Amino acid sequence: ETREWAREATNTRGRERTRERGKERTDRRGKERAGKRAGESDKRMSEATHKRVKGARGVQRSGRKPRTYQVTAHEEYNVAMNACAKAGQATEAIRLLEEMEEKGIVGDVVTYTTVMNACANAGKVAGAMQVLKKMEKKGIAGNVVTYNTLMNACAKAGKVDEAKELLEEMDEKGIAGDVVTYTTAINACANAGNVGDAMGVLKEMEKKGIAGNVRTYTTAMNACANAGNVAEARKVLEEMERR
């Protein structure tokens, strides 16, 4: 028994030494690979630094200014207006727009759309429409995001007629609506309890080949539910399941 115990102990120690040697070899190889990668990284950094230094010297000799990205004045205003939009501070966003125009800084479609979004978030549909007119007078054309923003303002206020007019205006100007456009228009109808117009917008969207999503059909069903039209809600559900 003593011999067997000694033999087992010897075998155990042998296995432990083997594992330790294997671990040492693995660690050694890992360190070698890490060192190699570090060397390659240092080489790449050195080459990149050399190129930058060389480029800088070339700029100094030629007298050229180094290329830097300059944030334009209207972009700075866009950022400030976006902060107002998120906070629903329409009055402040409009004030910034007026200040910008007084300084002769020309805005872009993002500038005006951002102010419209501030009005939409504050529930000021008329204010958003006025910003659209001001933008168009400046010769800046709206895009699908612009109209989606206006549509959202109408949806929050339950302005069905205004939402439908915006859809017609988009068609006249050749601005293609997307699923967001029509879903938001359906939401405007739902908030006003107008199930007939909601179904009309849904059919128009499908006619134009625009695929609705879960939110589209859920919004349409909400319109039906708000009007107590269970049969129409079931039709919408069946249509969604088919798709």
C-alpha positions in Angstrom: 0.0 0.0 0.0 2.8 2.4 0.8 4.4 1.7 -2.6 1.2 2.3 -4.4 0.6 5.5 -2.5 4.2 6.6 -3.4 3.6 5.7 -7.0 0.4 7.6 -7.2 2.1 10.6 -5.5 5.0 10.4 -8.0 2.5 10.3 -11.0 0.6 13.2 -9.6 3.7 15.3 -9.2 4.8 14.3 -12.7 1.5 15.4 -14.1 1.7 18.7 -12.2 5.2 19.3 -13.6 4.0 18.6 -17.1 1.2 21.0 -16.8 3.5 23.7 -15.3 6.0 23.2 -18.2 3.1 23.4 -20.7 1.9 26.6 -19.1 5.4 28.1 -19.1 5.7 27.3 -22.8 2.3 28.8 -23.5 3.1 32.0 -21.5 6.5 32.3 -23.3 4.9 32.0 -26.7 2.2 34.5 -25.8 4.8 37.0 -24.6 6.8 36.5 -27.9 3.7 37.1 -30.0 2.7 40.1 -27.9 6.2 41.5 -28.3 6.1 41.0 -32.1 2.7 42.7 -32.3 3.9 45.6 -30.2 6.9 45.9 -32.4 4.7 46.0 -35.5 2.4 48.6 -33.9 5.4 50.8 -32.9 6.6 50.5 -36.5 3.3 51.6 -37.9 3.0 54.4 -35.4 6.5 55.5 -36.3 5.7 55.5 -40.0 2.4 57.4 -39.4 4.2 60.0 -37.3 6.9 60.3 -40.0 4.2 61.0 -42.6 2.5 63.6 -40.4 5.8 65.4 -39.7 6.8 65.3 -43.3 3.3 66.7 -44.3 3.6 69.4 -41.7 7.0 70.4 -43.0 5.6 70.5 -46.5 2.8 72.8 -45.3 5.4 75.1 -43.6 7.6 75.3 -46.7 4.6 76.0 -49.1 2.9 78.4 -46.7 -0.4 76.4 -47.1 -2.7 76.2 -44.1 -3.3 72.7 -42.7 -6.6 71.2 -43.6 -9.0 71.4 -40.6 -12.8 70.8 -40.3 -14.4 74.1 -39.6 -17.9 74.1 -37.9 -19.9 76.7 -39.8 -22.0 79.3 -38.0 -25.3 77.8 -39.2 -24.3 74.4 -37.9 -23.7 75.8 -34.5 -27.2 77.3 -34.5 -28.6 73.9 -35.7 -27.1 72.2 -32.6 -28.6 74.9 -30.3 -32.0 74.6 -32.1 -32.0 70.9 -31.8 -31.5 71.2 -28.0 -34.6 73.5 -28.0 -36.5 71.0 -30.1 -35.8 68.2 -27.6 -36.9 70.4 -24.7 -40.0 71.5 -26.6 -38.8 75.2 -26.4 -40.4 76.5 -29.6 -40.1 80.1 -28.6 -36.4 79.9 -28.0 -35.8 78.0 -31.3 -37.7 80.6 -33.3 -35.7 83.4 -31.5 -32.4 81.7 -32.5 -33.7 81.4 -36.1 -34.5 85.2 -36.1 -31.1 86.0 -34.5 -29.4 83.9 -37.2 -31.2 85.6 -40.0 -30.4 89.1 -38.6 -26.7 88.2 -38.6 -27.0 87.3 -42.3 -26.2 83.6 -41.6 -27.9 81.4 -44.2 -29.6 78.3 -42.8 -30.4 75.1 -44.6 -33.2 72.6 -44.7 -31.9 71.0 -41.4 -32.1 74.4 -39.7 -35.7 75.1 -40.6 -36.9 71.5 -40.1 -35.3 71.5 -36.6 -37.3 74.7 -35.7 -40.4 73.0 -37.0 -39.7 70.0 -34.8 -39.4 72.3 -31.8 -42.9 73.7 -32.7 -44.2 70.2 -33.1 -43.0 69.1 -29.7 -44.5 72.2 -28.1 -47.9 71.5 -29.9 -47.6 74.6 -32.0 -48.9 73.5 -35.4 -49.4 77.1 -36.7 -45.8 78.0 -35.7 -44.4 75.0 -37.6 -46.4 76.0 -40.7 -45.1 79.5 -40.6 -41.5 78.3 -40.4 -42.2 76.2 -43.6 -43.5 79.3 -45.4 -40.4 81.3 -44.2 -38.1 78.5 -45.5 -39.8 78.4 -48.9 -39.5 82.2 -49.2 -35.7 81.7 -48.7 -35.8 79.4 -51.7 -35.0 76.3 -49.6 -37.0 73.2 -50.6 -38.4 70.9 -47.9 -37.8 67.1 -48.0 -39.6 64.1 -46.6 -38.1 64.7 -43.1 -39.5 68.2 -43.2 -43.0 67.0 -44.1 -42.8 64.1 -41.6 -42.0 66.7 -38.9 -45.0 68.8 -39.9 -47.2 65.7 -40.1 -46.1 64.9 -36.5 -47.2 68.3 -35.4 -50.6 67.7 -36.9 -50.9 64.2 -35.4 -50.2 65.5 -31.9 -52.9 68.1 -32.3 -55.3 65.8 -34.1 -55.4 68.2 -37.1 -56.7 65.8 -39.8 -57.4 68.3 -42.5 -53.9 69.8 -42.2 -52.4 66.4 -42.4 -54.3 65.5 -45.5 -53.3 68.8 -47.1 -49.6 68.0 -46.4 -50.0 64.7 -48.2 -51.5 66.5 -51.2 -48.7 69.1 -51.1 -46.1 66.4 -51.1 -47.6 64.8 -54.2 -47.8 68.2 -56.0 -44.1 68.9 -55.2 -43.0 65.4 -56.1 -41.8 64.5 -52.6 -42.3 60.8 -52.1 -43.7 59.9 -48.7 -42.5 56.9 -46.7 -44.0 54.6 -44.1 -43.3 57.2 -41.4 -45.3 59.8 -43.4 -48.4 57.7 -43.7 -48.3 56.2 -40.3 -48.1 59.7 -38.8 -51.0 60.8 -41.0 -53.0 57.8 -39.8 -52.1 58.8 -36.2 -53.5 62.3 -36.8 -56.8 60.7 -37.9 -56.8 58.3 -34.9 -56.2 61.2 -32.4 -59.2 63.0 -34.0 -61.3 59.8 -33.8 -61.7 59.9 -37.6 -61.6 56.2 -38.6 -62.8 56.9 -42.2 -59.9 59.1 -43.0 -57.5 56.8 -41.2 -58.6 53.9 -43.5 -58.4 56.2 -46.5 -54.7 57.1 -45.7 -53.9 53.4 -45.2 -55.4 52.4 -48.5 -53.6 55.3 -50.3 -50.3 54.1 -48.8 -50.9 50.5 -49.9 -51.9 51.7 -53.4 -48.5 53.5 -53.7 -46.7 50.3 -52.9 -45.4 51.4 -49.5 -45.3 48.5 -47.1 -46.7 49.3 -43.7 -45.1 48.0 -40.5 -46.5 46.9 -37.1 -46.8 50.4 -35.9 -48.8 51.4 -39.0 -51.4 48.7 -38.6 -51.5 49.2 -34.8 -52.2 52.9 -35.3 -54.9 52.1 -37.7 -56.5 49.6 -35.3 -56.3 52.3 -32.6 -58.3 54.6 -34.9 -60.9 51.9 -35.2 -61.0 51.2 -31.5 -61.4 54.9 -30.7 -64.4 55.0 -32.9 -65.8 51.8 -31.5 -65.6 50.1 -35.0 -64.6 46.6 -34.1 -65.4 45.1 -37.5 -63.0 47.5 -39.2 -60.3 46.8 -36.6 -60.6 43.1 -37.4 -60.1 43.8 -41.1 -56.9 45.8 -40.4 -55.7 42.9 -38.2 -56.3 40.4 -41.0 -54.6 42.6 -43.5 -51.5 42.8 -41.2 -51.4 39.1 -40.7 -51.5 38.5 -44.5 -48.5 40.7 -44.8 
